[in-house]
């Protein structure tokens, strides 16, 4: 990949995550207005994540055989189809189908098929010394764009305009991927039936990432938005402002990730920043007012995503080049599947236990993940490229 191709990936990331910024906030409120119950909103989020998991599983083999760009172009076309469905119907079932086809991000940050392929293309384009920095910029662009998208929720009247913006963004993605397709190299494929040398490491990472994602499913952005709406009566305009700030704070944390990783190592940066943020997450459950809850949410986002570029760089660094599609697909797939299980349970927990209970469950499980990750991988050496 040439530098222009990396720029094309960045353009596509910007267009996509800008829409995720407003769609993640909008989706639960929109479904609620269409008559969907809290438990139904949880099921809708689960189905959206299940669709993302299905697409993540489906893209690995085509990406290995034909290269990433044609698969990314097909995914962009699916996003356009999703936008057309949202414009054409207010049927809740079709709205949920559109969210599934469009791989709509319902949490802070992004998982799914786009990320799976793009992180491999970037890893293959830059050397190991620059990889964490480039992935930090890649994620920074995504969070910054999502922040602008979240701010748009309260500024743009009506859902239809936002759905039209989603359609336009899908077109921008397709144009970027069409340009990328002319240069990006194909994957170095392993012989048929060959066993991946790093398979045991990939399985252990995938299992731990699944635990983290399962815990994260309790506190997805869409569900946190619903909590603030139901508990403190925050409207769309206020929610848009809150999540715009969270995205900005997350972007700031990404600026620190590469420096911290260079000084303390990828694994230590992942674990320590994530652990502290999860202690703050548990504290949100006890917040007595909207101001306190939002302040704690801001503090959490200032730290919680420092592990994103370091995690992506770590996965790419412990496997051989020919294993990268498999490693990215396996870790992203298990994250998405595990995360998809939780929202339906979260809706029930909010109704049967307490609106704030998911923060305790999610934060507690995430702390367990951090400790297990450090214990399991602290002596694992990175591969030499």
C-alpha positions as CSV (number, residue, x, y, z in Angstrom):
1,X,0.0,0.0,0.0
2,X,1.2,3.5,-0.9
3,X,0.7,6.5,1.4
4,X,-2.2,7.6,-0.8
5,X,-3.9,4.3,-0.1
6,X,-3.5,4.7,3.7
7,X,-5.1,8.1,3.2
8,X,-8.0,6.5,1.4
9,X,-8.5,4.2,4.3
10,X,-8.5,7.2,6.6
11,X,-11.1,8.9,4.4
12,X,-13.4,5.9,4.5
13,X,-12.9,5.6,8.3
14,X,-13.9,9.3,8.7
15,X,-17.1,9.0,6.6
16,X,-18.2,5.8,8.3
17,X,-17.5,6.8,11.9
18,X,-19.1,10.2,11.4
19,X,-22.4,8.4,10.8
20,X,-21.8,6.0,13.7
21,X,-21.5,9.0,16.0
22,X,-25.1,10.0,15.4
23,X,-26.6,6.6,14.6
24,X,-25.4,5.0,17.8
25,X,-27.2,7.8,19.8
26,X,-30.2,8.0,17.6
27,X,-31.0,4.3,17.2
28,X,-32.3,3.5,20.8
29,X,-34.3,6.7,21.0
30,X,-35.7,6.3,17.5
31,X,-36.8,2.7,18.2
32,X,-38.4,3.9,21.5
33,X,-40.4,6.5,19.6
34,X,-41.5,3.7,17.3
35,X,-43.0,1.9,20.3
36,X,-40.2,-0.5,21.1
37,X,-39.8,-1.4,24.9
38,X,-36.6,-1.2,26.9
39,X,-36.1,-4.9,26.6
40,X,-36.8,-4.6,22.9
41,X,-34.2,-2.0,22.5
42,X,-31.7,-4.4,24.1
43,X,-32.7,-7.1,21.7
44,X,-32.3,-4.6,18.8
45,X,-28.8,-3.8,19.9
46,X,-28.0,-7.5,20.2
47,X,-29.2,-8.2,16.7
48,X,-27.2,-5.3,15.3
49,X,-24.1,-6.7,16.9
50,X,-25.0,-10.2,15.6
51,X,-25.2,-8.8,12.1
52,X,-21.7,-7.3,12.6
53,X,-20.4,-10.6,13.8
54,X,-21.8,-12.4,10.8
55,X,-20.2,-10.0,8.4
56,X,-16.9,-10.2,10.3
57,X,-16.9,-14.0,9.9
58,X,-17.9,-13.8,6.3
59,X,-15.1,-11.4,5.2
60,X,-12.0,-13.4,6.2
61,X,-11.8,-15.9,3.3
62,X,-12.7,-13.4,0.5
63,X,-10.1,-11.0,1.9
64,X,-7.4,-13.7,1.9
65,X,-8.3,-14.8,-1.6
66,X,-9.0,-11.5,-3.4
67,X,-7.5,-8.9,-1.1
68,X,-9.2,-6.5,1.3
69,X,-10.3,-3.6,-1.1
70,X,-13.0,-5.6,-3.1
71,X,-14.5,-6.8,0.2
72,X,-14.5,-3.3,1.7
73,X,-16.2,-2.1,-1.4
74,X,-19.0,-4.7,-1.0
75,X,-19.4,-3.7,2.6
76,X,-19.7,0.0,1.6
77,X,-22.5,-1.0,-0.8
78,X,-24.3,-2.8,2.1
79,X,-24.1,0.4,4.1
80,X,-25.8,2.3,1.2
81,X,-28.5,-0.3,1.1
82,X,-29.0,0.1,4.9
83,X,-29.4,3.9,4.4
84,X,-32.0,3.4,1.7
85,X,-34.0,1.1,4.0
86,X,-34.0,3.7,6.8
87,X,-35.2,6.3,4.4
88,X,-38.0,4.1,3.0
89,X,-39.6,2.6,6.2
90,X,-40.4,3.3,9.8
91,X,-41.2,-0.4,10.5
92,X,-39.0,-1.2,13.6
93,X,-38.1,-4.6,12.1
94,X,-36.7,-3.0,9.0
95,X,-34.9,-0.3,11.0
96,X,-33.2,-3.1,12.9
97,X,-32.4,-5.0,9.7
98,X,-30.8,-1.8,8.3
99,X,-28.7,-1.4,11.4
100,X,-27.5,-5.0,10.9
101,X,-26.7,-4.6,7.2
102,X,-25.0,-1.2,7.8
103,X,-22.8,-2.6,10.7
104,X,-24.0,0.4,12.7
105,X,-21.7,0.9,15.7
106,X,-23.8,0.9,18.9
107,X,-20.8,1.4,21.3
108,X,-17.9,3.8,21.6
109,X,-15.4,2.9,19.0
110,X,-15.8,0.4,16.2
111,X,-15.8,-3.4,15.8
112,X,-16.7,-5.5,12.9
113,X,-15.7,-6.3,9.3
114,X,-14.4,-2.8,8.3
115,X,-12.0,-2.7,11.2
116,X,-10.9,-6.3,10.6
117,X,-9.7,-5.6,7.1
118,X,-8.5,-2.1,7.5
119,X,-6.2,-2.8,10.5
120,X,-4.5,-5.6,8.4
121,X,-4.0,-3.3,5.5
122,X,-2.4,-0.6,7.7
123,X,-0.2,-3.2,9.5
124,X,1.0,-4.4,6.2
125,X,1.7,-0.9,4.9
126,X,3.9,0.4,7.7
127,X,6.8,-1.0,9.7
128,X,6.5,-2.2,13.3
129,X,8.1,0.9,14.7
130,X,5.4,3.2,13.3
131,X,2.5,0.8,13.5
132,X,1.1,1.9,16.9
133,X,1.3,5.6,15.9
134,X,-0.5,5.0,12.6
135,X,-3.1,2.9,14.3
136,X,-3.5,5.7,16.9
137,X,-4.1,8.2,14.1
138,X,-6.5,5.8,12.4
139,X,-8.5,5.5,15.6
140,X,-8.2,9.2,16.4
141,X,-9.8,10.0,13.1
142,X,-12.6,7.7,13.9
143,X,-13.3,9.1,17.3
144,X,-13.0,12.7,16.2
145,X,-15.5,12.0,13.3
146,X,-17.8,10.2,15.6
147,X,-17.7,13.2,18.0
148,X,-18.8,15.5,15.2
149,X,-21.5,13.0,14.2
150,X,-22.8,12.8,17.8
151,X,-23.0,16.6,18.0
152,X,-25.1,16.6,14.8
153,X,-27.9,14.7,16.5
154,X,-29.2,17.8,18.3
155,X,-28.4,20.3,15.5
156,X,-30.2,18.6,12.6
157,X,-34.0,18.6,12.7
158,X,-35.6,15.3,11.7
159,X,-34.3,11.7,11.3
160,X,-34.6,11.8,7.5
161,X,-31.8,14.3,7.0
162,X,-29.5,12.1,9.1
163,X,-30.4,9.1,7.1
164,X,-29.5,11.0,3.9
165,X,-26.1,11.9,5.4
166,X,-25.6,8.1,6.1
167,X,-26.3,7.4,2.4
168,X,-23.9,10.1,1.2
169,X,-21.2,8.7,3.6
170,X,-21.6,5.2,2.2
171,X,-21.0,6.6,-1.3
172,X,-17.8,8.3,-0.1
173,X,-16.6,5.0,1.4
174,X,-17.2,3.2,-1.9
175,X,-15.3,5.9,-3.8
176,X,-12.4,5.6,-1.4
177,X,-12.3,1.8,-1.6
178,X,-12.5,1.9,-5.4
179,X,-9.3,3.9,-5.4
180,X,-7.6,1.7,-2.9
181,X,-8.3,-1.4,-5.0
182,X,-5.8,-0.4,-7.7
183,X,-2.7,-0.8,-5.5
184,X,-3.3,-2.8,-2.3
185,X,-1.4,-6.2,-2.3
186,X,-3.0,-9.5,-1.8
187,X,-2.4,-11.5,1.3
188,X,0.5,-14.0,1.5
189,X,-1.7,-17.1,1.8
190,X,-0.6,-20.2,3.8
191,X,-0.7,-23.5,2.0
192,X,-4.0,-25.3,2.0
193,X,-4.7,-27.1,5.2
194,X,-1.6,-25.6,6.9
195,X,-1.9,-25.0,10.7
196,X,-1.3,-21.4,11.8
197,X,1.8,-21.3,14.0
198,X,0.3,-18.7,16.3
199,X,-3.1,-20.4,16.6
200,X,-2.8,-21.1,20.4
201,X,-1.9,-17.4,21.1
202,X,-4.8,-16.2,18.8
203,X,-7.2,-18.5,20.7
204,X,-6.1,-17.2,24.1
205,X,-6.3,-13.6,23.0
206,X,-9.7,-14.1,21.4
207,X,-11.1,-15.7,24.6
208,X,-9.9,-12.8,26.7
209,X,-11.1,-10.2,24.2
210,X,-14.5,-12.0,24.3
211,X,-14.7,-11.5,28.1
212,X,-13.9,-7.8,27.7
213,X,-16.5,-7.4,24.9
214,X,-19.1,-9.3,26.9
215,X,-18.6,-6.9,29.8
216,X,-18.6,-4.0,27.4
217,X,-22.0,-5.0,26.1
218,X,-23.5,-3.9,29.4
219,X,-22.3,-0.3,28.8
220,X,-22.5,0.2,25.0
221,X,-23.0,3.9,24.0
222,X,-26.6,3.2,22.8
223,X,-27.4,1.7,26.2
224,X,-25.6,4.4,28.2
225,X,-27.6,7.0,26.1
226,X,-30.8,5.2,27.0
227,X,-29.8,5.1,30.7
228,X,-29.1,8.8,30.8
229,X,-32.4,9.4,28.9
230,X,-34.5,7.2,31.2
231,X,-32.7,8.0,34.6
232,X,-32.1,11.7,34.2
233,X,-34.5,12.7,31.4
234,X,-31.7,13.9,29.1
235,X,-33.1,14.7,25.6
236,X,-31.5,14.1,22.2
237,X,-29.8,17.5,22.1
238,X,-28.2,17.0,25.5
239,X,-27.2,13.4,24.7
240,X,-25.6,14.5,21.5
241,X,-23.5,17.0,23.4
242,X,-22.5,14.5,26.0
243,X,-21.3,11.9,23.5
244,X,-19.6,14.5,21.3
245,X,-17.4,15.3,24.4
246,X,-16.8,11.6,25.2
247,X,-15.6,11.1,21.6
248,X,-13.2,14.1,21.9
249,X,-11.8,12.9,25.2
250,X,-11.4,9.4,23.7
251,X,-9.5,11.0,20.8
252,X,-7.2,12.8,23.3
253,X,-6.4,9.5,25.0
254,X,-5.3,8.1,21.6
255,X,-2.7,10.8,21.3
256,X,-1.1,9.4,24.5
257,X,-1.3,5.8,23.6
258,X,1.6,5.6,21.2
259,X,3.9,7.5,23.6
260,X,2.9,5.3,26.5
261,X,3.3,2.1,24.5
262,X,6.8,3.2,23.5
263,X,7.8,3.8,27.1
264,X,6.0,1.1,29.0
265,X,5.2,-1.5,26.3
266,X,2.0,-2.4,24.5
267,X,0.7,-4.8,27.1
268,X,1.3,-2.6,30.1
269,X,-0.3,0.4,28.4
270,X,-3.4,-1.8,27.5
271,X,-3.9,-3.1,31.0
272,X,-3.2,-0.2,33.3
273,X,-5.2,2.5,31.4
274,X,-8.1,0.1,31.0
275,X,-8.1,-1.0,34.6
276,X,-8.3,2.5,36.0
277,X,-11.1,3.4,33.6
278,X,-13.1,0.4,34.7
279,X,-13.0,1.5,38.4
280,X,-14.5,4.8,37.3
281,X,-17.1,2.9,35.2
282,X,-18.4,1.1,38.3
283,X,-18.7,4.4,40.1
284,X,-21.2,5.7,37.6
285,X,-23.8,3.4,39.1
286,X,-23.8,5.5,42.3
287,X,-23.9,8.9,40.6
288,X,-26.7,10.9,42.3
289,X,-27.2,13.4,39.5
290,X,-26.8,13.8,35.7
291,X,-23.9,16.1,36.2
292,X,-21.9,13.6,38.4
293,X,-22.8,10.7,36.0
294,X,-21.6,12.7,33.0
295,X,-18.4,13.8,34.7
296,X,-17.6,10.2,35.6
297,X,-18.4,9.2,32.0
298,X,-16.0,11.8,30.7
299,X,-13.2,10.6,33.1
300,X,-13.7,7.0,32.0
301,X,-13.5,7.9,28.3
302,X,-10.3,9.9,28.9
303,X,-8.6,6.5,29.7
304,X,-10.7,3.6,28.4
305,X,-9.7,3.6,24.8
306,X,-5.9,3.9,25.2
307,X,-5.9,0.2,24.8
308,X,-7.5,0.3,21.3
309,X,-4.5,1.1,19.0
310,X,-2.2,-0.8,21.4
311,X,-4.4,-3.8,21.3
312,X,-4.6,-3.7,17.5
313,X,-0.8,-3.3,17.2
314,X,-0.3,-6.1,19.8
315,X,-2.4,-8.6,17.8
316,X,-0.5,-7.7,14.6
317,X,2.8,-8.1,16.4
318,X,2.4,-11.5,17.9
319,X,1.5,-13.3,14.6
320,X,3.2,-13.8,11.3
321,X,2.2,-11.7,8.3
322,X,0.3,-14.5,6.6
323,X,-1.8,-15.0,9.8
324,X,-3.0,-11.4,10.2
325,X,-6.4,-11.8,8.5
326,X,-7.0,-14.9,10.7
327,X,-5.9,-13.1,13.8
328,X,-7.9,-9.9,13.1
329,X,-11.0,-11.9,12.1
330,X,-10.8,-14.2,15.1
331,X,-10.3,-11.5,17.7
332,X,-12.9,-9.1,16.2
333,X,-15.4,-11.9,15.7
334,X,-15.2,-13.1,19.3
335,X,-15.4,-9.6,20.5
336,X,-18.5,-8.8,18.5
337,X,-20.3,-12.1,19.3
338,X,-19.6,-11.8,23.0
339,X,-20.8,-8.2,22.9
340,X,-23.9,-9.2,21.1
341,X,-25.0,-11.5,23.9
342,X,-25.1,-8.8,26.6
343,X,-27.5,-6.0,25.4
344,X,-30.6,-8.2,25.5
345,X,-29.6,-9.2,29.0
346,X,-28.9,-5.6,29.9
347,X,-32.4,-4.5,28.9
348,X,-33.8,-7.2,31.3
349,X,-31.4,-6.2,34.1
350,X,-32.4,-2.5,33.7
351,X,-36.1,-3.5,34.1
352,X,-35.8,-6.2,36.8
353,X,-32.8,-5.0,38.9
354,X,-31.9,-1.4,38.5
355,X,-31.1,1.0,35.6
356,X,-27.6,1.4,37.0
357,X,-26.8,-2.3,37.5
358,X,-25.1,-2.8,34.1
359,X,-22.3,-0.4,35.1
360,X,-21.4,-2.6,38.1
361,X,-21.6,-5.8,36.1
362,X,-19.7,-4.4,33.1
363,X,-17.0,-2.6,35.1
364,X,-16.5,-5.6,37.4
365,X,-16.1,-8.1,34.6
366,X,-13.7,-5.7,32.7
367,X,-11.5,-5.5,35.8
368,X,-11.3,-9.3,35.8
369,X,-10.3,-9.2,32.1
370,X,-7.5,-6.8,32.8
371,X,-6.0,-8.9,35.5
372,X,-6.3,-12.1,33.4
373,X,-4.7,-10.4,30.3
374,X,-1.7,-9.3,32.3
375,X,-1.3,-12.7,34.0
376,X,-1.6,-14.6,30.7
377,X,0.5,-12.6,28.4
378,X,3.1,-10.8,30.5
379,X,5.8,-13.2,29.5
380,X,4.9,-13.6,25.8
381,X,7.4,-12.1,23.4
382,X,6.4,-10.2,20.3
383,X,7.3,-11.7,16.9
384,X,10.3,-10.4,15.0
385,X,9.5,-9.0,11.6
